[in-house]
Amino acid sequence: MKEELVETAVTCSTGNPYGVSNAALPHYHKMIRSFSPSEVELMLSLPAKKCVLAERLKVHADCRTRFKSLVQLIDASTVPAKAAAAYAHWSK
């Protein structure tokens, strides 16, 4: 269940090539800011998985930009050691 929640919140807040739901975005941001370390790890693993988000990140620059802004919402102190490299990559 937790994986589905994280993947859904991050995918929806990253949007698609046409944009994102501006009405829902503040709610997604609030959810992402409150992610636990295990949820942060799940979020940062999504670009390497076979999922809708990963495909959008590969193909669409706007989606990559929005995902990077989501990563910046994460408190660095909640990033697990296993996800530190992915965090460093996306928070540049």
Number of C-alpha atoms within 10 A of each C-alpha: 5 10 13 10 12 21 19 15 20 23 23 17 24 26 21 18 13 9 13 16 13 10 8 12 16 12 13 20 17 11 14 22 16 15 19 15 18 15 20 23 21 18 24 23 16 19 19 12 11 9 12 14 23 17 14 19 22 11 11 13 12 17 25 20 13 19 23 17 15 20 23 15 15 20 15 15 7 16 21 16 11 11 17 14 13 18 23 11 11 16 16 8
